[in-house]
Amino acid sequence: MSEGEVLILGAIAGFTIFLGLPIGRVRSPSLALKAFLNAVAVGILLFLFWDVLTGSFETVEAALTNANDHGASWWRFIRLAALFFAAITVGLVSLVYYDRWLARRQTGGPGAASIEEMTAGPVARLTDPQRLAFFIALGIGFHHFYEGLAIGQSAAAGEVSLALLLIIGFGLHNATEGFGIVAPMAAEGEAPSWSFLLVLGLIGGGPTLVGTLIGQSFVNDTVFMACLALAAGSILYVVIELLGVARKLGHKEVATWGIVLGLFAGFVTDLVLVAAGA
């Protein structure tokens, strides 16, 4: 399989995320449906949080085992552990302070507000549901970068059959994540434009292609671990925000079943990756 063919298939695996995005254009949902859509997104993101967190921490655990049982350097374990916790902190706290900074920019009188709207960046001009969808896409994009690295490395090692299985498995898995991205807008009955959905899809799915390209020529466990830890922190921030939305919407029973469904969707699609040995 040529490098070009691997890149094309890696792009397909990432851009299946577009399959779930159009549901964001559903208009005027009932309050119960809003609660359900929001909860399914929480379930999917909880699975992703667990997935990227365990994948990242495996590198730290391996360094500890090597140092404790095989006489490897303890400094490597200390560096990896420090980087792991620092990356999670940055992924979570940076979004908290960025959101607070945006809120401060939006305060002031009517004249100041209009000036701010003219000078604010594109993210600052988004509505709250749109901004939350953007952050979800960003966190998922980090996760997809790791998936692309796995595809690229498998192909570089000559494991063509494994690379193909990973592409199929990741493609199926990513198809469920497009829904998680647009859920905040669908829950509020705010129909995004097709151009905004395109941007969200590129942010969430594009890193798979980038990771595939890098994975074919560059291997570094430390970088991979840091990317996953950053993704975990950013996903945790979004989960916290969505849980706040769920509390306002009510319908606890419906929301509970939505979370269960989201979790099951993540685990069921992940079984394909287990079958591929990922």
N, C-alpha and C positions, 0 to 999 in steps of 0.2 A: 504494500500500500504506500503510495507516494505521500510526501508531506502535504501537498495540496489537497489530496483526498481526505487526509486526516483532519485538516483545518475545516474543510467543508462540512464533514460529519460532526466535528466539534461545534460548529456554528449551528447546525440543525438541532443538536442536543440542547444548546442554550436557548434557542429562539422558540422552542415549543412552549415557552412561557407565555407567548402571545395567544395561545389557545384559550387561556382563562381570563384574559384581560377584557374582552368585550362585555362580560357580565357587569362591568362597572357602569354601563350605559343604561341599566335598568332604571326606569323612572318611577317615582312615587311608591316605594315599597311600604308595606304596613309596618307598624312598630315592632311586631313580633318577628317579621322577616328581617328588619334591621338588626335586631338582637341576634338572630340566628346567623346572619352573614358575618357580623362582627365576631361572634364566638367561633365560627369555623376558622376564621383567620387566626384567632388566638391559638386554636388547636394546632394548625399547620406550623405556626411560628414556634410553639413550644417544642414540637418535634425537631424543627431545625435548630433551635437553641441547644437541645440535648445532643443532636448529631454533631454540630460543629464544636461544642465544648468538649465532648469526649474525644473527638478526633484530634483536637489540639492538645489535650492533656496527656494523650498517649505518648507524645514526644517527651514530655517532662518525666513521665513515669519510666520510660525506657532509659533515660539518662540516669535516673535514680537507681534503677536496677543494675545498670552497668557499673556505676560507681560503688554500689554496695556489695555486689556479688562478683564483679569481674575486675575490680581494681582500676576502673576508669577514673577520669578526672572528676573530682567533686565540684570544681569550679564551673564545669560545663553544666552540671545539674543546677547549680545556683543561678547561673546566667539565664538558663532557659526558664526556670521557675519565676525569676524576677520579670523576664520579658513577658511571660504568660499573664501574670497578674497586671502588669503595666498595660498590656494591650487590651485586656478586658476593661480596665478602668478608662482608658482613652476612648474605646468604642462606646461606652455607656455615658460617661460624664461629659464628654465633648458635645454630645447631642443635647444633653440637658442644658448646658450653658449656651449652646447655639440657639436653642429654642427660647431661652430667657432673653438673649440679646435681641432676637427678632421681636419679642413682645415689648421690649423697651423702645424699640424703634417705632413701634406702632402707636405709642402713647403720645399725647400732646393735643393741641387745639386743632380745629378743622383746617386752618391754613397750613400748619406744620404737617398735618397728616397728608395733605395733598402733595406737599413737596416731597415727603418721604416716599410716597407711592411712585413719584416720578424718578427718584434717585435710587430706590431700593433695588436689590438684586432680584433675579428671577425667582429664587426660593422664597424670599421675603414676601413677594406678591401673591404667593399661593394661598388659598384658603386653608383652614385647619385640616380638613379631610385630605386635601391634595398634598399638603406638606407631610402628613402622616404616611400617605401612600408613597411619597418620595423616599422617606426614611426606610420604609419596608423594602422598597426596591433596592436601596443602597445596601442594606444588610444582606439581602438575598444575593446581591451581586458579589459580595465578598465570598459567600458560600459557593457560588458558581465558579468563581475564579479557582478555588480549590478543586472543584470537579474537573475543570479544564486541565489543570495540572496533572491530575490522575490519568486523563485520557492521553495527554501528550507524552507523559513518561512511559506509559504502557506501549505506545506506538514506537517510541525511541528505543525501547528495550527489545523490540521485535515481537512483542506479545500482541499480534494483530487481532486474534480472536478475543482476547481480553479487552482490547481497546474497543472493539465493536460492541461487545456486551455492555461495557460501561456507557457507551454512547446511547444505546437503546435504553438502558436502565435510567441514566440521568435524564434522558429525554422524557420518559414517562413521569419521572419524579417532578421534573420542572413544570410539566403541564399543569400540575395541581397548584403550583405556587403563584401563577398569574392571578388566580382568584384571590389569594391572600393579599396581594398587592392592592387590588382595587376595592377590597371589602370596606375600608373606611368610607370611601365615596359612595359605594352602593348602599351602605347602612344609613347614610344621610340623604339618600335620594338625589345626590349631586352627580349628574351625568358628565363625565369628563369628555373633552374633545378627542377626536381620533389622533390628532397630533400629540396631545399629552400622553395618551396611551402608548403611542410609538416611542416617546421619550422614556417612559417607565419601562417598556419592554427592552429598550437598548441598555438602560442602566442595570436592570435585573438579569438579562440574558447575555449581553455583550461580553461580560468578563469570562464566560466559558470559552469563547473564541480566543481571547487574550491569554487565558491560562493554558489552553491547548498549544498555542504558539510558543509560549515560554517553556512549557513542560517538555517540548521536544528538544530543547537545547540547554536547559538550565535546571539543576536539581539542588535544592538547599532546604533541608528539613527545618531549619530555624525560621526562614522566611515563610514557609508553609504554615508552621505553627502560629506565627504572629498574625498572619492573615485570618486564620480560623478564630483566634482569640478576639481580634477586632470585630469579626462578624458576630461572635457570641455577645459581645457587649452591646453592639448596635441593635441586635434582635431583641435583647432583654429590654432595652429602652422602649422599643415599639410595643412589646407585650404589656409593659406597665401602662403605656398610654391607652392601649385598646381595652385593658381591664377597667380603666377609668370611664371609658365610653360605655362599657357593658353595665357598669353600676348605674349610670344615668338612664339607660334604656330599660332596665328591669327585665321582666320575663325570665326569671332565674332558671326555670325548668327548660325552656327552649334554648337558652344560652348554654346550659350544661350539656345538652345533647349536641349542640353545635361544636363545642370544644371536643367532645368525644369523637365526633365525626371527623374533625380536622386532624386529630391525633391519629386515628385509624388510617386516614388517607395518606399521611406521611409514612407510617410504618408499613402499610401494604405495598406502596410503590417502592419502598426501600428494599423489599424482599428481592426484587430483581437484582439489585446491587449485591446482595448477599450471595445470590446464586452465581454472580459473576466473580465472586471472590474479592470484592472491593472492601 
